[in-house]
Amino acid sequence: MTINGTRIDEIGMLIREGGTFYLRCDVGGRYQLELQRTPVDLVEKRVRLVGTLVAPSLISADGVVAA
């Protein structure tokens, strides 16, 4: 189990369901994302996400870039 406040650096597929964004990780699992900007140009693409775990399966993203 990962502790809140842990820095996260993952690669996976950015997906959107309704108005919510998720990262489907290459190593398995999925995180819901809190984003400062809406990366619509990266939806359904492989991305690298860096952020902080703020709740189980919820990341406050510092950045999302194409992988």
N, C-alpha and C positions, 0 to 999 in steps of 0.2 A: 504494500500500500504506500502510495506517495503522499508526503506531508504537504499541507497548504503552505505556500510561500516558496516551494521548490521551483527553481528555474527549469523551464522546459525548452528543449531544442529538438524538434522532431521534423521528419520529412514524411509527407503523405499526400493524399488527394484532398483538395479543398472542395467541399460539397455544400450546397445550400438547400435547405428544406423550409419552404415558406420564407419567413424573414430571418431565419436563424442560420448561422454558418457553423460548420463542423470540419474538423480535420480527421480524416480516416487514415490512421497511421500505417506506414508500410509494415511495421512490426506487429500490427494487430491493435485493435482498440480504436476508440473514437473519443474525441474531445469536442465539447461545445466551446465556441469562441466568443469572447468579448472583444470587439474590434473598434478602434478609433476611427477608421475609415472603412468604407465598403469596397472590398477588392473584387468587384464584379468581373474584371478582366481576367482574373485567375481562377474563377469557378470551373470545376471539372478538370483542373490541371494539377500536376505535381508541384507542391510548394514546400518551402522550408519555413517553419514557424518557430519563433522565439518568443517566450513570454513567461508568465508566472502562474502557477497553479493557485487558484483562489477558492476552489471548492472541488469536491470529487468530480472529475471529468469536466471541469470548467477552467479554461485558461484565459487570462487577461493578456492579449497579444501585444507585444512591443513591435513586432514586425512580421510581415508575411511577404515572401519573395518567391519568384519562380525558381524551382529546383533544377 
